[in-house]
């Protein structure tokens, strides 16, 4: 009989981009530190395959008793898959977790992690789809061949939205409705509209008399910052007082900075880097613009709507899961003029106000969602 009667769960993320945390660690942090898990009935550890994605949350996670691990894998292609299987299976064998919860973005990485956990004899393996996969014909053929392998290595299937489930899971799981919706829930109180915080941050950033267009997200191809700069460039023709506030970091940040300089608008674009106070920075914004090429959900869209921030997003994000309030509008990426028009729409048409009740009723309250996740973890003890 083992001395530790707690359920031991390993949360796994990829972390193949140096210095980038991203949305998945943020979601997991929200869940694992929620009141539902304060009784320590379930113990969490955190592992990144490449660079440590949980680093911004290290202090709080370690205070909760968790340990952060990193396998330091930096290979690519098939070599990466074999390295994941070898290193992760050896690691799990040493630690003997009850549950391995896999939260990587790419199907091949999720599958490699699941194979590793299976080889290590893990009693329960959860594969969690957080994103919509890029539709490339050659990849679609490969994914169609790989998806059925999940039947042999996974026990439970989680997804943040229907489109994320369809992207990752085999057809039988979808047809039999065997996957579970785990929303990208948030601590709603942190994002509620606050006039004082808005005034404070606008003053600190020198934005008191500016029209602030905001974006929160990693600097990678998916987030489509280049298109955002093109739209902003045209917005300036109608709103010379407009400022673009970009929150986040990533591989393409230097490229976007260079483009801003080439467009001669770099003095009007604020790059904040990675921030832990994105909730307060959202208060300072007048409109939130999110031109992603694809998304499993886009958690920041939910966060932005809590405070009644007007949101303009691409029609590539899941409509059913993100259309929670009347603050949000969806536009195709091939109609740049429509983006400019919507962003410049007079603010008097929509008064900024707290929309937290609508968000909570839509299932995005972390207190409620974490209780649901806890019951799922404990359901097969």
N, C-alpha and C positions, 0 to 999 in steps of 0.2 A: 504493500500500500504506500503510495507516495505521500510524503510529508506535506507538500504544498497542495491544498485542496482547491485552490483557485483554478479557473480556466486560464490557460496561457495562450495568448493570441499574438501572432507575429504579423504586423502590417508591413507589406512590401511595396516599394515604389521603384521606378527605374532610375531616375536621376542621372541621365546621360548628358545633361548640360551643366557645365561648371557655373556655380554661383547663382543658379536659378532654383527657386523653390516651386512656385506655381500653385495652381488651383487644387490639385489632388492632395498634397500635404496639408493645405489649408482646410479642406473638407474633413480629412482624418483627424486633424487637431480639434476641430469643432466637436466631432463626435466623441473622441476618446477622453476629452476633458469635460464633457457635459456632466451635469448633476447625476444622471442615470448611472454613471460608472464610479461615483465617489465612494461607494461601499467596498470597492476593491475586490468584488467577487470575481471580476475579470481583470487579468493583468495584461497590459500591452507592452510589447517591445516594437521597435521600428527599424526597418532595414532598407537601405537604398543600394541598388546594384552598382551604380556608378558613383557620382558625387552625392554628398549627404543633403537630401532635399528637406529634411526635418530640422536643419540647423537653426533657422529663425525661431523655432519653438523648443529648442533644447532645454532651456532652463525650466520651463513649465512642465515639459514631459518628464524630465528627470525628477522633479519635485513630486510627481504623481507615481514615481517608482519605476518608470520605464527606462530602457536602455536603448541608445541609438547605435546601430551598426552600419557598416559600409563595406561592401565586397570589393570595391575598387576595380570594377570591370570597365574597361574602356575600348574593347575590341568592337568590331562591327560585323554585320552579315552573319553567315553561318557560324563563324568562329565565336561570335558573341553568344549565340544560342547554346553552343556546346560548353562554353565557359560558364554561362549562367547555370546550366544543369549540373555541372561538376561542382562548382563552388557553393551554390545554394543548397544542394542536397547534402553536402558534407556539413555545412553550417547547421542545417535543421536537425540532422542526426545527433549532433553534439548537444543541441538545446532541447529537443523533444517537445515541440509545441503541440498543443491540442488542436489548434486551428491555425492555418496559414491563409491569410486574407490578401489576395494579390491585386494590386491597384496600379498596374502599369498602363500606359496609353496604347502601345502597339500590340496587335494580336500575337505576333510571333514571340514577343517578350513575355506576355501573359502565359502563353502556352508553355514556353520554356520553364517558367517559374512553377507552373502547375505540375509539369513532368518531374521537376526536381523535388517538389514536395511529396509527390507520389512515391518516388524512388526512396525517399527518406522515411516512408511509412507514416506520414502525417494522417491522423484519424479523420480530419475534415479539411477539405480544400475549397476555398471560396474564390471564384474569379469575378472580378468587378469591373465592368466597362464604364469608364468615365468620359468617353469621347466617341464621336462619329469618325470612322476611319475614312481616309482620303480615297475617293473613288478613282482608281487607276486600273485600267483593264487588265494589265499583267498581274497586278496584285490581287484583283478580284478572283482570278483563276486560282492563284496560290491559296488565298484565304478559303475559297470553296473546298479545296483539298484538305486544308488544315483544320477547319472548324469541327469536323466530326471527331477529331482526336480528343476534344474536350469531354466527350462522353466517358472516356476511359480514365481521365485524370482529375475531373472536377466533381464536387458534390453539390455545390450551391452556386447559383448565378445571380449576381446583383448588377443593376444598371441605374444610372441617374436619370435616364429618359428612354423612351421607346426607341428612338433612333440609335442610341448607344447600344441597346440590346440587339437590335437588328444588325448592327455593324459587326458585333463580336461573336454572337452565339450561333450554334447550329440551328437549322430550321426546326428540328424536332422540339427543341427547348422553347422556341417561340410559339409553335403551334399548340403545344400542350400547356402554354402559359406557366412554365416552370421557373421563370425568372422573377425576381423580386425587385420592385422599385425602391431604391434607397435614395431619397432626394438629397441634393446638395444643400442641406439645411444650414441655417446660420443662427447666430445669437442675435435675434431681431433687435433687441434693445440698443445694441451698439450702432445701429444704422438709422434709428428714428430721427426725424428731422428736428434740428435744434438751431434756432436763430443765433444764439450766442456763439456756438461753435462755428457756424458759418461766418459770422462777422470776424471772429478771432483769426481764423485761417486765411480769410481773404486779406485781412490786414497784414498778417505775417508774410504772405506771399506777394504783397503789393498788387492785389487784384481788386481793390475796393470799387473801382469804377470801370471794371472790365466785364466783358461777356466771356464767360469761361466755358470752353468746350473741353470735356474730360474723357479720359480713357484709362482703364486699369487692365493690365495684361502683359504677359511675357512678350519680349521683342523676338518673335519668330514669324515664319511665313504665314502660319495659320491665322494670326491676329490681324494681318493685312494693314500694317501701319503705313505702308507706302501709299495705298489708296486714301487712307485717312489724311495724310499730308496734302494730297491732291485736292481733296474736298475742302480742307481748311484753307488752302491757297485761294480757292474761289470764294469761300465765305468772306474772306477779308475784303473783297470787292464791295460787299454789301454792309459788312460790319467791321470797319477798320479797328475798332476797340477790342476785337476778339482775341483771346489768348488760348493756346492749346496746352493743356496740362496732361502730360503723359506719365503715368505711374507704373513702374515696373523696370525690369532689366532683362537681358537676354542676348543671344548671339548676334542679332541684327541691330542692336542699338547704335553702334557706330555707323552703320550704313544709313540708318534713318536720320541720324544727326547730320551726316554728310549731305543727304538729300535736302534737309531743311536749310543748310547753308547754301546749296546750289539754287534753291528757290528764293533765297534772300529773305527768309522768314525765321531764321534761327533765333533772333532776338525776341520773337513772339512765342516761342515754343519752350515750355519748361519741362525738363527731364528730371524727375524727382529721384530716380533709382528705386530700389526695392524699399518699401515702407511698411511699417506695422500699423500705421494710422490711416490706411486707405479709406476707412469708414468716415473719418473726419475730413479728408480731402474731398470726398464725394459731396459733403455738405457745402463746400466752397464752389462747386460746379453749378452751371446753369443748364447744361444739357450733356448727357452722357452718350458718346458715339462709339459703336461697337461693330465694325465692318468685317467680322470674321468670315473666313472662307468656309469653315465648318466648325461645329461645336457639338459635344455630347449634351451639354446644357448651356453653360455660360453662367456660372454662379454669380458673377458680378452684376448680371442683369437683374437678378433677384434682389441683391443688396442695394442697387441703385433705386429700385422701385419702392423700397421700404420708406425712404424719406420723400417720396413723391418727386424724385428727380426725373425730368423728362428724358426718355431714352429713345435713341434712334439706332436700330440694329439691322443687320443684314437678314434677308429671308432664309439664310442658311442655318440659322439656329432653330432648335425645336420650338415650334409655335405653341403647341398645347401646354407644354410645361412652363414656358416663360411668359405667356400672355396672362399675367395675374392681375394687372390693373390697367386702367386706361391711360397710363403714363407712357406706354411703349408703342412704337410704330416700327413696321418691318418694310425694308426696301430692297429691291434687287441691286446687285453690285454693278450692273451695266447701265445704270441710270444716275450718273453722278450729279446731274442738275437737280434731280429730285431730292438727293441728300442735302444739297446746299439749301434748297427751298425749305425743307423740313427743319433743318437746324436753325435757320434764320426766322422761323415762324415766331410772331410776337408772343412773348411769355404770358401776356395778360389772358391768353386763351386757356391757360391751365395754371391755376394757383398752386404753389408749392405747399404741400401739407403731408402730415404723417399718414402712411398707408400700411402700417404694421399689422393692423387687424386683418386686412385682405391677404397679406402674405402668410400670416399664421394659419388662417383658414384654408389656405391652399396646400398646407402640409410642410412648409419650410421652417417651422419653429424647431430649433435643435433640441429643445427640452423634450418635445413629443417624439421627434424622429429618433433620438438616441434611445429612448425607452423601447421603441419598436425594434431597433437593432439589437439591443441587449436581449430581448425575448427570443430573437432569432438565434443568437449565439447560444443561448442556454437551452434551446428547444430540443437539442439532440445529445444532451449529456448522457 
